[in-house]
Amino acid sequence: MNERHLSIDEIASIRNKYWIKQDNLYREQHSDKEIPMESEPSDEESDLSIVIYDDKQHYIDLNNNIYEITECNQIGKLVDKK
């Protein structure tokens, strides 16, 4: 997996999925507030998502393996294999 090179579009798609998930979580936790809904960007489906692991953002694949995110948003080393 760490031989794989992510395109800019795939990186943006992964990040958009993460922020949509964070937005939905915030809305659930603050259901008493009226929060305007912004339109969601259309994203390509990706087999990667972003999770918080050891207080940092990491990529997680469909098998729940967790990888570091490099400085240039590429897949880094495997940090937790399931």
Buried (B, 14 or more C-beta within 10 A) or exposed (E): BEEEEBEEEBBBBBBBBBEBEEBEEEEEEEEEEEEEEEEEEEBEEBEBBBBEBEEEEBBBBEEEBBBBBEEEBBBBEEBEEE
